[in-house]
Amino acid sequence: MTYSHRNIAEEQIEACQKAKQITAICEQFHIKLDPIDWQNSGMRACVTVNTIEISDLLDLCQLDSASILRRIQIKLFERAALETIRARPGHKALVWSPVDVVQPQEFLSLWIITLETDERVPIAEYIRNGQRVYEHYEFDPDDGQYLAKLFGPVYKGDYQLGDTVTIEEREHKCTGEIVYILPPGKAITSRKYPSRGRHTILGKTYMNDVSSRYIVDCHDGFPHVVNQWQIISETSKR
C-alpha cells in the first residue's frame, strides 16, 4: 500500500499492528527483535536483530511465519560466517546449504555458508537461554568418531576412504580426499539429478537413487557432501 501525507495516521496504526504481529511471530521462534521505530518510519521501519538488518515492515508483513523465520535465519547465518573469518566490509554469502545429519544433535541445525571467497564456513544454530544463537561449528574431518556422531555409521561405496577425487558442485570443480562414506540420501547440491536408472562414471556402474554419498575434504572449509555422480575423476587410490 502507498501512503500519502493525508493518511500518515492510518499508516502508523497499521505499522503498529504489524510490528506487534511480527514481534509475536519471532518470539514463538525464540528470536528477539530490536525495537521497531514504526512511530517515525511507519511501514518502512527497519526490522533488526542484534542490529543486523533483516528487512522492513512492509516486506515482512507479506510473508508467512515460516518465511519470516527463514529470512531472519539467512541474515544471521551470513553474519556469523562473516564474523568467523573476519571478512572485510562488503563481503557477502553466496550459498546457504543445510547439512543432513543424524538426530539428535546438540544444535537445531547445521548449515554451510559459502562466501564470495569460496570459503565454506559451518555455522550451527542453537537455542540458549530461550534465544536462537548462531556460532561457528568446530569440525575435525580427520576424527572418524566425530563424523559418525554427525552422519551415522560409515558406509561402503565404490570409492574408498582416502581416495583422492575431483568433484563438481554448482559448476565448481575441486579435488580432495574422501574422508567418509554415507548411505544414499539427501546431498547438498543444486544441480539437477540425471535420469533415473543405471549410469556409468569412471567405469563404475550404479543406480543413481541407491549409490553412496561421499564426504570430500577439499581444504576449503567444511567438506563437501556429494553424490557419486558428482565425482568426475579419480586422481589416486589409497
Disulfide bonds with the S-S distance in Angstrom:
none
